[in-house]
Amino acid sequence: MTNPIITICIANYNKWPYIKECLDSIIKFENIENIEIIIVDDCSNDNSKEIIKNWIDNNKEIKIIFNENKENKWPWYTYNQTIKKSNWEFITFMDSDDFFILSTLDEKRKKLLKNPDFKIIYWNWTFYENNILSWLSIHKNIFNTFKFFDNDTSKILENIYCKVPLLSISSSLIRKDFLQETWGFDEEIFSNDWVLNIKIFQKLRDKNYFSIDENIAFWYRIYENNISKNYDKILSMLSEVIEKYCPEKLKNIWYSNIYFTNSLSNLSIWNYKKAFSSIKKSLKYKFKINKIIVFIIAFLIPKKLLNMIPKKSLNKIKSFILKKFQ
């Protein structure tokens, strides 16, 4: 294959306000001669299927495959269906409410061709909420936090096991044959970005098998009904992953971290009952005095004072806390 094509796999379920922006971002920033788009709809009951079909009719110059699940499944089943339908060597994934902000796929494709040992290339991304960048943005700090340029991938795995998972499969280009070696997405667990990254780094042997680009090319949208805003659901999802995938010796560290994060998240919405319950569980799993100090400071800050702090500054404070004290 002299000019391998990239498959962009998109799972859609009831994303009518966002799906067109997602698709438009592909043709705006990517070389359409080198891509195919596979969209699988998971039995949407809004008008997103009609939007997709209209978009396809208006963009016939692009190779597009559109299928519908016969019954509603989780997105990970839907993504596995897109993998099976992919015809080409490289694959990337998009949720139908996310979008590209600059060209990246063709550059990553060329890099994979130039470096045959590379199995996957990640690039940077950020959360996007209410038309502004969220404080949850990882920016460049993720790469120092996870020490991805360390030769010892066991250290990378330990960081993935024990910290809030920030690597996104949606901001990566992966070789299809390598992806198939991992058996793809786990259809029984919801938090599959984390799960698939665990499976990927269980197979990668050292830093010569992957690469990371620090430029932000992808925005991950969060909004009121989005899972990223449901702190209890996130806690439940992460707990399932810990039980199925995390080594026994690291479970207490990870449980402590997710409950600590959950306590701060609930403090930010002034749900004190859940916040105190979560910090108590965090310290039960692994006692750390710095977590107590951070929690007390966050609790004592008056709501009026918190509202007076510029959002940009508040975002930086929250981001710093999560990076330093997990």
C-alpha positions as CSV (number, residue, x, y, z in Angstrom):
1,M,0.0,0.0,0.0
2,T,1.8,3.1,-1.2
3,N,-0.6,5.7,0.2
4,P,-2.5,4.1,3.1
5,I,-5.7,5.7,4.1
6,I,-6.8,6.6,7.6
7,T,-10.1,5.4,9.0
8,I,-11.9,7.8,11.2
9,C,-14.3,5.9,13.4
10,I,-17.2,7.8,14.8
11,A,-19.8,6.4,17.2
12,N,-23.0,8.5,17.4
13,Y,-25.9,8.4,19.8
14,N,-28.3,11.4,20.1
15,K,-25.7,14.1,19.3
16,W,-27.8,16.1,16.9
17,P,-26.5,19.5,18.2
18,Y,-22.9,18.6,17.6
19,I,-22.5,15.9,14.9
20,K,-22.3,18.4,12.0
21,E,-19.5,20.4,13.7
22,C,-17.7,17.1,14.3
23,L,-17.9,16.1,10.6
24,D,-17.2,19.6,9.3
25,S,-14.0,19.8,11.4
26,I,-12.7,16.7,9.5
27,I,-13.0,18.2,6.1
28,K,-11.8,21.6,7.3
29,F,-8.5,20.4,8.8
30,E,-7.7,17.0,7.2
31,N,-6.7,15.8,3.8
32,I,-9.9,14.1,2.6
33,E,-7.9,12.1,-0.1
34,N,-6.3,10.1,2.7
35,I,-9.2,9.3,4.9
36,E,-12.4,7.2,5.1
37,I,-15.0,7.9,7.7
38,I,-17.0,5.1,9.3
39,I,-20.0,6.3,11.3
40,V,-22.1,3.8,13.3
41,D,-25.3,5.1,14.9
42,D,-26.3,3.4,18.2
43,C,-30.1,3.7,17.6
44,S,-30.4,7.4,18.1
45,N,-33.9,8.7,18.8
46,D,-33.2,12.3,17.9
47,N,-32.6,13.7,14.4
48,S,-28.9,13.1,14.3
49,K,-29.2,10.3,11.8
50,E,-30.9,12.6,9.3
51,I,-28.2,15.2,9.9
52,I,-25.6,12.6,9.1
53,K,-27.3,11.4,6.0
54,N,-27.7,15.0,4.7
55,W,-24.1,15.6,5.4
56,I,-23.0,12.5,3.5
57,D,-25.2,13.6,0.5
58,N,-23.5,17.0,0.5
59,N,-20.0,15.5,0.7
60,K,-19.9,12.8,-1.9
61,E,-16.2,13.3,-2.6
62,I,-15.3,11.6,0.8
63,K,-15.4,7.9,1.3
64,I,-18.0,7.4,4.0
65,I,-19.6,4.2,5.4
66,F,-22.7,4.7,7.5
67,N,-24.3,1.9,9.5
68,E,-26.8,1.6,12.3
69,N,-26.9,-0.9,15.2
70,K,-29.9,-3.1,15.3
71,E,-30.3,-2.4,19.0
72,N,-28.8,0.2,21.4
73,K,-25.4,-0.8,22.7
74,W,-22.7,1.0,24.6
75,P,-20.3,3.1,22.5
76,W,-17.5,0.5,22.9
77,Y,-19.5,-2.1,21.1
78,T,-20.2,0.5,18.4
79,Y,-16.5,1.4,18.1
80,N,-15.6,-2.3,17.8
81,Q,-18.0,-2.5,14.9
82,T,-16.3,0.4,13.2
83,I,-12.9,-1.4,13.6
84,K,-14.3,-4.4,11.8
85,K,-15.5,-2.3,8.9
86,S,-12.2,-0.4,8.6
87,N,-10.4,-1.1,5.3
88,W,-7.1,0.6,6.0
89,E,-3.9,0.5,8.0
90,F,-4.4,3.4,10.4
91,I,-7.3,4.1,12.7
92,T,-8.4,7.0,14.9
93,F,-11.6,7.5,16.9
94,M,-14.0,10.5,17.5
95,D,-17.0,10.9,19.6
96,S,-19.7,12.6,17.6
97,D,-19.7,15.7,19.9
98,D,-15.9,16.4,19.6
99,F,-13.9,18.1,16.9
100,F,-10.5,18.9,15.4
101,I,-9.1,22.4,15.7
102,L,-6.1,21.9,13.4
103,S,-4.7,19.5,10.9
104,T,-2.9,16.5,12.5
105,L,-3.8,13.1,10.9
106,D,-1.8,13.3,7.7
107,E,1.3,14.4,9.6
108,K,0.9,11.5,12.1
109,R,0.3,9.1,9.2
110,K,3.6,10.1,7.6
111,K,5.4,9.7,10.9
112,L,4.1,6.2,11.3
113,L,5.2,5.3,7.8
114,K,8.7,6.8,8.5
115,N,8.9,4.9,11.9
116,P,7.7,1.3,11.3
117,D,8.3,0.4,14.9
118,F,5.8,3.0,16.2
119,K,2.5,1.4,17.0
120,I,0.6,4.5,18.1
121,I,1.0,8.3,18.1
122,Y,-0.9,10.4,20.6
123,W,-1.4,14.1,20.4
124,N,-2.5,16.7,22.9
125,W,-6.2,17.7,23.5
126,T,-8.3,19.8,25.9
127,F,-11.7,19.9,27.4
128,Y,-14.2,22.4,25.9
129,E,-17.2,23.7,27.8
130,N,-19.8,26.4,27.0
131,N,-17.6,27.7,24.2
132,I,-14.5,28.2,26.4
133,L,-11.6,25.9,27.3
134,S,-12.2,24.2,30.6
135,W,-10.0,24.0,33.6
136,L,-9.8,20.2,33.0
137,S,-7.4,20.9,30.1
138,I,-4.3,18.8,30.3
139,H,-2.2,20.9,27.9
140,K,1.5,20.0,28.1
141,N,1.6,19.0,31.8
142,I,0.4,15.5,31.1
143,F,3.6,14.5,29.5
144,N,5.7,15.4,32.5
145,T,3.2,13.8,34.9
146,F,3.2,10.4,33.2
147,K,6.9,10.4,32.3
148,F,6.1,9.1,28.9
149,F,9.6,9.4,27.6
150,D,11.0,7.0,30.2
151,N,12.3,3.8,28.6
152,D,10.7,1.7,31.3
153,T,7.1,1.2,30.1
154,S,6.3,-0.5,33.5
155,K,6.6,3.0,35.0
156,I,4.2,4.3,32.4
157,L,1.8,1.5,33.2
158,E,2.0,2.3,36.9
159,N,1.1,5.9,36.2
160,I,-1.8,4.9,34.0
161,Y,-3.0,2.6,36.7
162,C,-2.7,5.1,39.6
163,K,-3.6,8.5,38.2
164,V,-6.7,10.1,36.7
165,P,-6.6,8.7,33.1
166,L,-5.9,11.6,30.7
167,L,-4.6,9.9,27.5
168,S,-7.4,9.9,25.0
169,I,-7.8,7.2,22.3
170,S,-9.7,9.9,20.4
171,S,-6.5,11.9,20.1
172,S,-4.3,9.1,18.7
173,L,-3.5,7.4,15.4
174,I,-3.0,3.7,15.8
175,R,-2.0,0.8,13.5
176,K,-5.0,-1.4,12.9
177,D,-3.0,-4.6,13.2
178,F,-1.7,-3.6,16.6
179,L,-5.1,-2.5,17.8
180,Q,-6.5,-5.9,16.8
181,E,-3.7,-7.5,19.0
182,T,-5.2,-5.7,22.0
183,W,-8.7,-7.1,21.1
184,G,-10.0,-3.6,20.9
185,F,-12.5,-2.1,23.4
186,D,-13.8,-3.9,26.4
187,E,-17.6,-4.0,25.7
188,E,-18.4,-4.8,29.4
189,I,-16.8,-1.6,30.9
190,F,-17.7,2.0,30.2
191,S,-14.4,3.7,30.9
192,N,-12.7,2.4,27.8
193,D,-10.2,5.1,27.0
194,W,-8.4,4.1,30.2
195,V,-8.9,0.4,29.6
196,L,-7.6,0.5,26.1
197,N,-4.5,2.5,27.1
198,I,-3.8,-0.1,29.8
199,K,-4.0,-2.8,27.2
200,I,-1.8,-0.8,24.8
201,F,1.0,-0.2,27.3
202,Q,0.9,-3.8,28.5
203,K,2.0,-4.7,24.9
204,L,4.4,-1.8,24.2
205,R,8.0,-2.6,25.3
206,D,9.7,0.8,25.4
207,K,9.5,4.3,24.1
208,N,10.6,3.3,20.6
209,Y,7.1,1.9,20.0
210,F,5.0,5.1,20.5
211,S,5.2,8.8,20.2
212,I,3.5,11.9,21.6
213,D,2.9,15.3,20.0
214,E,2.4,18.1,22.5
215,N,0.4,20.3,20.1
216,I,-3.3,20.5,21.0
217,A,-5.3,19.4,17.9
218,F,-8.5,18.1,19.4
219,W,-11.2,19.5,21.7
220,Y,-13.3,17.1,23.9
221,R,-16.7,18.7,24.6
222,I,-18.3,18.5,28.0
223,Y,-21.8,19.8,28.9
224,E,-24.5,19.3,31.4
225,N,-25.7,15.9,30.3
226,N,-22.2,14.7,29.4
227,I,-20.7,11.8,31.4
228,S,-17.7,14.1,32.3
229,K,-20.1,16.1,34.5
230,N,-21.6,13.2,36.4
231,Y,-19.1,12.7,39.2
232,D,-20.9,9.7,40.7
233,K,-21.0,7.9,37.4
234,I,-17.3,8.6,36.8
235,L,-16.5,7.1,40.2
236,S,-18.5,4.0,39.5
237,M,-16.9,3.6,36.0
238,L,-13.4,3.9,37.3
239,S,-14.0,1.5,40.1
240,E,-15.1,-1.1,37.6
241,V,-11.8,-0.7,35.7
242,I,-9.8,-1.0,39.0
243,E,-11.4,-4.3,39.9
244,K,-10.9,-5.8,36.4
245,Y,-7.5,-4.4,35.4
246,C,-5.5,-2.9,38.2
247,P,-2.8,-5.0,39.9
248,E,-3.7,-5.8,43.5
249,K,-0.7,-4.0,44.9
250,L,-1.8,-0.7,43.3
251,K,-5.5,-0.8,44.0
252,N,-5.4,1.1,47.3
253,I,-3.4,3.9,45.7
254,W,-5.8,4.2,42.8
255,Y,-8.9,4.1,45.0
256,S,-7.5,6.8,47.2
257,N,-6.8,9.0,44.1
258,I,-10.3,8.6,42.6
259,Y,-12.1,9.3,45.9
260,F,-9.8,12.4,46.5
261,T,-10.6,13.7,43.0
262,N,-14.3,13.0,43.6
263,S,-14.2,14.9,47.0
264,L,-12.8,18.0,45.3
265,S,-15.3,17.8,42.5
266,N,-18.2,17.6,44.9
267,L,-16.8,20.5,46.9
268,S,-16.7,22.6,43.7
269,I,-20.5,22.2,43.5
270,W,-21.0,22.5,47.3
271,N,-22.2,19.0,47.8
272,Y,-20.5,18.7,51.2
273,K,-22.1,15.4,52.2
274,K,-20.6,13.6,49.2
275,A,-17.3,15.5,49.5
276,F,-16.8,14.4,53.1
277,S,-17.8,10.9,52.4
278,S,-15.3,10.7,49.5
279,I,-12.3,12.3,51.3
280,K,-12.9,9.8,54.2
281,K,-12.7,6.9,51.8
282,S,-9.7,8.3,50.1
283,L,-7.8,8.5,53.4
284,K,-8.9,5.0,54.3
285,Y,-7.4,3.6,51.2
286,K,-4.1,5.5,51.6
287,F,-3.5,8.2,54.2
288,K,-1.7,11.3,52.9
289,I,-1.5,14.5,54.9
290,N,-1.2,16.7,51.9
291,K,-4.7,15.6,50.7
292,I,-6.2,16.6,54.1
293,I,-4.6,20.0,53.8
294,V,-5.9,20.6,50.3
295,F,-9.3,19.4,51.2
296,I,-9.5,21.7,54.2
297,I,-8.4,24.7,52.3
298,A,-10.9,23.9,49.5
299,F,-13.6,23.5,52.1
300,L,-12.8,26.7,54.0
301,I,-12.8,29.0,51.0
302,P,-16.1,30.9,51.3
303,K,-18.5,30.6,48.3
304,K,-18.6,34.3,47.8
305,L,-14.8,34.5,47.7
306,L,-14.7,31.6,45.3
307,N,-17.1,33.4,43.0
308,M,-14.9,36.5,43.1
309,I,-11.8,34.6,41.8
310,P,-11.5,35.0,38.0
311,K,-12.5,31.7,36.3
312,K,-9.1,31.5,34.5
313,S,-7.2,31.7,37.8
314,L,-9.6,29.2,39.4
315,N,-9.0,26.8,36.6
316,K,-5.3,27.0,37.0
317,I,-5.6,26.4,40.8
318,K,-7.8,23.3,40.3
319,S,-5.5,21.9,37.6
320,F,-2.4,22.4,39.8
321,I,-4.1,20.6,42.8
322,L,-5.1,17.6,40.8
323,K,-1.6,17.2,39.2
324,K,0.3,17.7,42.4
325,F,-1.7,15.8,45.0
326,Q,-2.9,12.6,43.4
